[in-house]
Amino acid sequence: MSLDQLFDQFLRERIYVHNVTPKTRDWYQSAWHAFKQSQPTTPIEITKSDLLAFVVHLRERGVKPVSCNTWLRAMNAFCRWLHEQGAAPTLVTLRPQRLEKRIIRTHDEAALRVVLGYRPKTFEHWRVHAPILTILDTGCRITELLTASITDFDLDNLLLTVYGKGRKERRVPMSFDLRKILFRFGQVKERAEVRSPLMFPSRDGGRWHQRNALRSHYCLTKRLGLPRSGFHRLRHTFATQYLRNGGEVVRLSIILGHSDVSTTMKYLHLLTEDVQRPHQALSVLGRLRR
């Protein structure tokens, strides 16, 4: 069998045996398409040199290291499958590129007060403001909210059911304040005659796509005089505020839907300034060497 035929078999197995999502399927297909573009001709078997050429090809195209690593993980998975199936005599994989560790950006208290103090008037303004407040209150991803139905929001028990990465279902707590906001948003939708099973739908009641939601978010931050940022900064803000106010890392990991608590630990270093602040007042050197 050719590598193209083997990849088709690999993809069918991932879909029907491992039950991967359509988004994951598209990810594998994009990686395979990019890999073939990096080769003069489709090779009979994949070597380490082929994977290196693949990475160089991506970098020359201007693809960022984090995106290179994403596609490389897909190719590594295919190579492991080839070895397990006996189609490749040796296991060929490539280590991901080393990435820069960047500080996670969050909204400060001044920006949060501006966002919370905003009073939307129209359906369009409500539709972008309500998800912003929902993320700040629950830490959900914007993709999880845009696919959430009205019935996923249990306003009586203050619980939200979302479907995260890998179709993992989880329940997230919400506050009384968010319940009030969502109830008012429901009234706004009713007055605007927007009928949909989704909580945050488009004007015609269908799915509100992420790129359109992000465009509306940019417009709102500009209107409020805030720096341009995406929805994920709201999720980072929720996580840091949760820990800053006494929340536990393990609980936060469950709320955020992280499969490994080590992923959640990255928020702890953001609390360094909170540790430093009282230290200045409590330091022996600071108090006595004056």
ZAGUMI-93509 format. One record per residue (C-alpha): chain; residue in three letters; x, z, y; residue number from 1. Coordinates in steps of 0.25 Angstrom, whole numbers. Each point is the difference from the previous one (the first is absolute). Layout:
BEGIN
+-----+------+-------+-------+-------+-----+
! mol ! type !    c1 !    c3 !    c2 ! seq !
+-----+------+-------+-------+-------+-----+
!   A !  ALA !     X !     Z !     Y ! NUM !
...
+-----+------+-------+-------+-------+-----+
REM end
This chain:
BEGIN
+-----+------+-------+-------+-------+-----+
! mol ! type !    c1 !    c3 !    c2 ! seq !
+-----+------+-------+-------+-------+-----+
!   A !  MET !     0 !     0 !     0 !   1 !
!   A !  SER !     5 !    -3 !    14 !   2 !
!   A !  LEU !     1 !    11 !    10 !   3 !
!   A !  ASP !   -12 !    -5 !     8 !   4 !
!   A !  GLN !    -8 !     2 !   -13 !   5 !
!   A !  LEU !     6 !    13 !    -3 !   6 !
!   A !  PHE !    -4 !     5 !    14 !   7 !
!   A !  ASP !   -14 !    -4 !    -2 !   8 !
!   A !  GLN !     0 !     8 !   -13 !   9 !
!   A !  PHE !     6 !    12 !     7 !  10 !
!   A !  LEU !   -10 !    -1 !    12 !  11 !
!   A !  ARG !   -12 !    -1 !   -10 !  12 !
!   A !  GLU !     5 !    12 !    -7 !  13 !
!   A !  ARG !     1 !     8 !    13 !  14 !
!   A !  ILE !   -14 !    -4 !     4 !  15 !
!   A !  TYR !    -7 !     2 !   -14 !  16 !
!   A !  VAL !     8 !    11 !    -6 !  17 !
!   A !  HIS !     5 !     8 !    11 !  18 !
!   A !  ASN !   -12 !    -3 !     9 !  19 !
!   A !  VAL !     8 !    -3 !    13 !  20 !
!   A !  THR !    -7 !    -2 !    13 !  21 !
!   A !  PRO !    -2 !   -14 !     6 !  22 !
!   A !  LYS !    10 !     4 !    11 !  23 !
!   A !  THR !    10 !     4 !   -11 !  24 !
!   A !  ARG !    -2 !   -14 !    -7 !  25 !
!   A !  ASP !     2 !    -7 !    13 !  26 !
!   A !  TRP !    13 !     8 !     2 !  27 !
!   A !  TYR !     6 !    -4 !   -13 !  28 !
!   A !  GLN !    -4 !   -15 !     3 !  29 !
!   A !  SER !     6 !     0 !    14 !  30 !
!   A !  ALA !    13 !     6 !    -6 !  31 !
!   A !  TRP !     1 !   -10 !   -11 !  32 !
!   A !  HIS !    -3 !   -12 !    10 !  33 !
!   A !  ALA !    11 !     6 !    10 !  34 !
!   A !  PHE !    10 !     1 !   -12 !  35 !
!   A !  LYS !    -2 !   -15 !    -4 !  36 !
!   A !  GLN !     2 !    -4 !    14 !  37 !
!   A !  SER !    14 !     7 !     0 !  38 !
!   A !  GLN !     4 !    -8 !   -13 !  39 !
!   A !  PRO !     4 !   -15 !     0 !  40 !
!   A !  THR !    -8 !    -1 !   -12 !  41 !
!   A !  THR !    -8 !    10 !    -8 !  42 !
!   A !  PRO !    10 !     6 !   -10 !  43 !
!   A !  ILE !    -1 !     1 !   -15 !  44 !
!   A !  GLU !     2 !    14 !     1 !  45 !
!   A !  ILE !     2 !    10 !    11 !  46 !
!   A !  THR !    14 !     6 !     3 !  47 !
!   A !  LYS !     6 !    10 !     9 !  48 !
!   A !  SER !     5 !   -11 !     9 !  49 !
!   A !  ASP !   -14 !    -6 !     1 !  50 !
!   A !  LEU !    -5 !    13 !     5 !  51 !
!   A !  LEU !    12 !     1 !    10 !  52 !
!   A !  ALA !    -3 !   -14 !     5 !  53 !
!   A !  PHE !   -15 !     4 !     1 !  54 !
!   A !  VAL !     4 !    12 !     9 !  55 !
!   A !  VAL !     9 !    -8 !     9 !  56 !
!   A !  HIS !   -10 !   -11 !     1 !  57 !
!   A !  LEU !   -10 !    10 !     5 !  58 !
!   A !  ARG !    10 !     6 !    10 !  59 !
!   A !  GLU !     4 !   -13 !     5 !  60 !
!   A !  ARG !   -15 !    -3 !     3 !  61 !
!   A !  GLY !     0 !    13 !     9 !  62 !
!   A !  VAL !    -8 !     8 !   -10 !  63 !
!   A !  LYS !     2 !    15 !     2 !  64 !
!   A !  PRO !     7 !     9 !   -10 !  65 !
!   A !  VAL !   -12 !     8 !    -3 !  66 !
!   A !  SER !    -8 !   -13 !    -3 !  67 !
!   A !  CYS !    12 !    -5 !    -9 !  68 !
!   A !  ASN !    -1 !    12 !    -8 !  69 !
!   A !  THR !   -15 !    -1 !    -2 !  70 !
!   A !  TRP !     2 !   -14 !    -6 !  71 !
!   A !  LEU !    12 !     4 !    -7 !  72 !
!   A !  ARG !    -8 !    11 !    -7 !  73 !
!   A !  ALA !   -10 !   -11 !    -5 !  74 !
!   A !  MET !    11 !    -9 !    -6 !  75 !
!   A !  ASN !     7 !    12 !    -6 !  76 !
!   A !  ALA !   -14 !     3 !    -7 !  77 !
!   A !  PHE !     0 !   -14 !    -5 !  78 !
!   A !  CYS !    14 !     1 !    -5 !  79 !
!   A !  ARG !    -3 !    13 !    -8 !  80 !
!   A !  TRP !   -12 !    -7 !    -6 !  81 !
!   A !  LEU !     8 !   -12 !    -4 !  82 !
!   A !  HIS !    10 !     9 !    -7 !  83 !
!   A !  GLU !   -11 !     9 !    -7 !  84 !
!   A !  GLN !    -6 !   -13 !    -5 !  85 !
!   A !  GLY !    13 !    -5 !    -6 !  86 !
!   A !  ALA !     0 !   -12 !    10 !  87 !
!   A !  ALA !    13 !     5 !     6 !  88 !
!   A !  PRO !    11 !     5 !    -8 !  89 !
!   A !  THR !     5 !    10 !    10 !  90 !
!   A !  LEU !    -7 !     8 !    11 !  91 !
!   A !  VAL !     3 !    -6 !    14 !  92 !
!   A !  THR !    -4 !     8 !    12 !  93 !
!   A !  LEU !     5 !     2 !    14 !  94 !
!   A !  ARG !     1 !    13 !     8 !  95 !
!   A !  PRO !    -8 !     0 !    13 !  96 !
!   A !  GLN !     7 !    -1 !    13 !  97 !
!   A !  ARG !     4 !    12 !     7 !  98 !
!   A !  LEU !   -10 !     3 !    12 !  99 !
!   A !  GLU !     2 !     7 !    13 ! 100 !
!   A !  LYS !    -7 !    13 !     1 ! 101 !
!   A !  ARG !    -8 !     0 !    12 ! 102 !
!   A !  ILE !    -8 !    11 !     7 ! 103 !
!   A !  ILE !   -15 !     0 !    -3 ! 104 !
!   A !  ARG !    -7 !    -2 !    13 ! 105 !
!   A !  THR !   -12 !     9 !     3 ! 106 !
!   A !  HIS !   -10 !     2 !    12 ! 107 !
!   A !  ASP !     4 !    12 !     9 ! 108 !
!   A !  GLU !   -11 !    10 !     4 ! 109 !
!   A !  ALA !    -2 !    -7 !    14 ! 110 !
!   A !  ALA !    -3 !   -13 !    -7 ! 111 !
!   A !  LEU !    -9 !     7 !   -10 ! 112 !
!   A !  ARG !    -8 !     6 !    12 ! 113 !
!   A !  VAL !    -2 !   -14 !     6 ! 114 !
!   A !  VAL !    -5 !    -5 !   -13 ! 115 !
!   A !  LEU !    -9 !    11 !    -3 ! 116 !
!   A !  GLY !    -5 !     0 !    15 ! 117 !
!   A !  TYR !    -5 !   -14 !    -1 ! 118 !
!   A !  ARG !   -15 !    -3 !     0 ! 119 !
!   A !  PRO !    -4 !   -13 !    -5 ! 120 !
!   A !  LYS !   -12 !    -7 !     5 ! 121 !
!   A !  THR !    -2 !   -13 !    -8 ! 122 !
!   A !  PHE !    -1 !    -3 !   -15 ! 123 !
!   A !  GLU !    14 !    -7 !     0 ! 124 !
!   A !  HIS !     6 !    12 !     7 ! 125 !
!   A !  TRP !    -6 !    10 !    -9 ! 126 !
!   A !  ARG !     4 !    -9 !   -12 ! 127 !
!   A !  VAL !    15 !     2 !     3 ! 128 !
!   A !  HIS !     0 !    14 !     5 ! 129 !
!   A !  ALA !    -8 !     6 !   -12 ! 130 !
!   A !  PRO !    11 !    -5 !   -10 ! 131 !
!   A !  ILE !    11 !     5 !     9 ! 132 !
!   A !  LEU !    -6 !    14 !     0 ! 133 !
!   A !  THR !    -3 !    -1 !   -15 ! 134 !
!   A !  ILE !    15 !    -3 !    -3 ! 135 !
!   A !  LEU !     4 !    12 !     9 ! 136 !
!   A !  ASP !   -10 !     9 !    -7 ! 137 !
!   A !  THR !     3 !    -5 !   -15 ! 138 !
!   A !  GLY !    13 !    -7 !     0 ! 139 !
!   A !  CYS !    -6 !   -12 !    -7 ! 140 !
!   A !  ARG !     6 !   -14 !     1 ! 141 !
!   A !  ILE !    -8 !   -10 !     8 ! 142 !
!   A !  THR !    -1 !    -9 !   -12 ! 143 !
!   A !  GLU !    -7 !    11 !    -7 ! 144 !
!   A !  LEU !   -10 !     2 !    11 ! 145 !
!   A !  LEU !    -3 !   -14 !     2 ! 146 !
!   A !  THR !    -5 !    -1 !   -14 ! 147 !
!   A !  ALA !    -7 !    13 !    -1 ! 148 !
!   A !  SER !   -15 !     0 !    -1 ! 149 !
!   A !  ILE !   -10 !     9 !     7 ! 150 !
!   A !  THR !    -3 !     7 !   -13 ! 151 !
!   A !  ASP !    15 !     3 !    -1 ! 152 !
!   A !  PHE !    -2 !    10 !    11 ! 153 !
!   A !  ASP !    -6 !    13 !    -5 ! 154 !
!   A !  LEU !    -4 !     6 !    14 ! 155 !
!   A !  ASP !    -7 !    12 !    -7 ! 156 !
!   A !  ASN !    12 !     4 !    -8 ! 157 !
!   A !  LEU !    10 !    -5 !    10 ! 158 !
!   A !  LEU !     8 !    -9 !   -10 ! 159 !
!   A !  LEU !     4 !   -14 !     1 ! 160 !
!   A !  THR !     2 !    -8 !   -13 ! 161 !
!   A !  VAL !    11 !   -11 !     2 ! 162 !
!   A !  TYR !     7 !   -10 !    -9 ! 163 !
!   A !  GLY !    15 !    -1 !     3 ! 164 !
!   A !  LYS !    11 !    -8 !    -5 ! 165 !
!   A !  GLY !    -1 !    -4 !   -15 ! 166 !
!   A !  ARG !   -15 !     3 !     1 ! 167 !
!   A !  LYS !     2 !    15 !    -1 ! 168 !
!   A !  GLU !   -12 !     7 !     4 ! 169 !
!   A !  ARG !     1 !    13 !     8 ! 170 !
!   A !  ARG !    -8 !    10 !     8 ! 171 !
!   A !  VAL !     4 !     4 !    14 ! 172 !
!   A !  PRO !    -5 !    11 !     8 ! 173 !
!   A !  MET !    -6 !    -2 !    14 ! 174 !
!   A !  SER !    -4 !     9 !    12 ! 175 !
!   A !  PHE !   -13 !     3 !     6 ! 176 !
!   A !  ASP !     5 !    -7 !    13 ! 177 !
!   A !  LEU !     2 !   -13 !    -8 ! 178 !
!   A !  ARG !   -14 !     2 !    -6 ! 179 !
!   A !  LYS !    -6 !     0 !    14 ! 180 !
!   A !  ILE !     8 !   -12 !     4 ! 181 !
!   A !  LEU !    -4 !    -8 !   -12 ! 182 !
!   A !  PHE !   -14 !     4 !     1 ! 183 !
!   A !  ARG !     0 !    -5 !    15 ! 184 !
!   A !  PHE !     7 !   -13 !    -5 ! 185 !
!   A !  GLY !   -12 !    -2 !   -10 ! 186 !
!   A !  GLN !   -10 !     1 !    12 ! 187 !
!   A !  VAL !     9 !   -10 !     8 ! 188 !
!   A !  LYS !    -1 !   -10 !   -12 ! 189 !
!   A !  GLU !   -15 !     1 !    -1 ! 190 !
!   A !  ARG !    -2 !    -2 !    15 ! 191 !
!   A !  ALA !    10 !   -12 !    -1 ! 192 !
!   A !  GLU !    -8 !    -5 !   -12 ! 193 !
!   A !  VAL !    12 !    -1 !    -9 ! 194 !
!   A !  ARG !    -4 !     2 !   -14 ! 195 !
!   A !  SER !    10 !     1 !   -11 ! 196 !
!   A !  PRO !     4 !     9 !   -12 ! 197 !
!   A !  LEU !    14 !     2 !     6 ! 198 !
!   A !  MET !     3 !    11 !    10 ! 199 !
!   A !  PHE !     8 !    -8 !     9 ! 200 !
!   A !  PRO !    -5 !   -15 !    -1 ! 201 !
!   A !  SER !     1 !   -12 !     8 ! 202 !
!   A !  ARG !   -11 !    -4 !    10 ! 203 !
!   A !  ASP !    -7 !    -8 !   -10 ! 204 !
!   A !  GLY !     1 !    11 !   -10 ! 205 !
!   A !  GLY !    11 !    -6 !    -9 ! 206 !
!   A !  ARG !    14 !     5 !    -2 ! 207 !
!   A !  TRP !     8 !     3 !    13 ! 208 !
!   A !  HIS !    13 !    -6 !    -3 ! 209 !
!   A !  GLN !    13 !     9 !     2 ! 210 !
!   A !  ARG !     6 !   -10 !    10 ! 211 !
!   A !  ASN !   -13 !     0 !     9 ! 212 !
!   A !  ALA !     0 !    15 !    -1 ! 213 !
!   A !  LEU !    15 !     1 !     4 ! 214 !
!   A !  ARG !    -3 !   -10 !    12 ! 215 !
!   A !  SER !   -11 !     9 !     5 ! 216 !
!   A !  HIS !     9 !    12 !    -2 ! 217 !
!   A !  TYR !    10 !    -6 !     9 ! 218 !
!   A !  CYS !   -10 !    -3 !    11 ! 219 !
!   A !  LEU !    -5 !    15 !    -1 ! 220 !
!   A !  THR !    14 !     5 !     2 ! 221 !
!   A !  LYS !     3 !    -9 !    11 ! 222 !
!   A !  ARG !   -13 !     4 !     7 ! 223 !
!   A !  LEU !     4 !    15 !    -2 ! 224 !
!   A !  GLY !    14 !    -2 !     6 ! 225 !
!   A !  LEU !     7 !     3 !   -13 ! 226 !
!   A !  PRO !    12 !    -7 !    -7 ! 227 !
!   A !  ARG !    -4 !   -11 !   -10 ! 228 !
!   A !  SER !     0 !     5 !   -14 ! 229 !
!   A !  GLY !    -7 !    -2 !   -13 ! 230 !
!   A !  PHE !   -10 !     8 !    -8 ! 231 !
!   A !  HIS !    11 !     5 !    -9 ! 232 !
!   A !  ARG !     6 !     9 !    11 ! 233 !
!   A !  LEU !   -14 !     7 !     0 ! 234 !
!   A !  ARG !     3 !     3 !   -15 ! 235 !
!   A !  HIS !    14 !     5 !     3 ! 236 !
!   A !  THR !    -6 !     9 !    12 ! 237 !
!   A !  PHE !   -11 !     6 !   -10 ! 238 !
!   A !  ALA !    11 !     3 !   -10 ! 239 !
!   A !  THR !    10 !     7 !    10 ! 240 !
!   A !  GLN !   -12 !     8 !     7 ! 241 !
!   A !  TYR !    -5 !     4 !   -14 ! 242 !
!   A !  LEU !    14 !     6 !    -3 ! 243 !
!   A !  ARG !     2 !     5 !    14 ! 244 !
!   A !  ASN !   -12 !     9 !    -1 ! 245 !
!   A !  GLY !     3 !     6 !   -13 ! 246 !
!   A !  GLY !    -5 !   -10 !   -10 ! 247 !
!   A !  GLU !     7 !    -1 !   -14 ! 248 !
!   A !  VAL !     9 !   -12 !    -4 ! 249 !
!   A !  VAL !    -7 !    -1 !   -14 ! 250 !
!   A !  ARG !   -14 !     0 !     6 ! 251 !
!   A !  LEU !     4 !   -10 !    10 ! 252 !
!   A !  SER !     6 !    -9 !   -11 ! 253 !
!   A !  ILE !   -14 !     0 !    -7 ! 254 !
!   A !  ILE !    -7 !    -3 !    13 ! 255 !
!   A !  LEU !     9 !   -11 !     4 ! 256 !
!   A !  GLY !    -1 !    -6 !   -14 ! 257 !
!   A !  HIS !    15 !     0 !    -3 ! 258 !
!   A !  SER !     4 !    -1 !   -15 ! 259 !
!   A !  ASP !    12 !     8 !     2 ! 260 !
!   A !  VAL !     2 !    12 !     9 ! 261 !
!   A !  SER !    14 !    -4 !     4 ! 262 !
!   A !  THR !    -7 !   -11 !     9 ! 263 !
!   A !  THR !    -7 !    10 !     8 ! 264 !
!   A !  MET !    13 !     8 !     2 ! 265 !
!   A !  LYS !     4 !   -10 !    10 ! 266 !
!   A !  TYR !    -9 !     7 !    10 ! 267 !
!   A !  LEU !     7 !    13 !    -1 ! 268 !
!   A !  HIS !    12 !    -5 !     8 ! 269 !
!   A !  LEU !    -9 !    -3 !    12 ! 270 !
!   A !  LEU !    -3 !    15 !     1 ! 271 !
!   A !  THR !    15 !     3 !     4 ! 272 !
!   A !  GLU !    -4 !     1 !    15 ! 273 !
!   A !  ASP !   -10 !    11 !    -4 ! 274 !
!   A !  VAL !    11 !     8 !    -7 ! 275 !
!   A !  GLN !     9 !    -2 !    12 ! 276 !
!   A !  ARG !    -9 !     5 !    10 ! 277 !
!   A !  PRO !    -2 !    15 !    -4 ! 278 !
!   A !  HIS !    15 !     0 !    -4 ! 279 !
!   A !  GLN !     4 !    -2 !    14 ! 280 !
!   A !  ALA !    -7 !    13 !     4 ! 281 !
!   A !  LEU !     4 !     8 !   -13 ! 282 !
!   A !  SER !    15 !    -4 !     0 ! 283 !
!   A !  VAL !     9 !    12 !     1 ! 284 !
!   A !  LEU !    10 !    -9 !     8 ! 285 !
!   A !  GLY !   -11 !    -5 !     9 ! 286 !
!   A !  ARG !    -4 !    14 !     3 ! 287 !
!   A !  LEU !    13 !     8 !     1 ! 288 !
!   A !  ARG !    10 !   -10 !     5 ! 289 !
!   A !  ARG !    -5 !     0 !    15 ! 290 !
+-----+------+-------+-------+-------+-----+
REM end
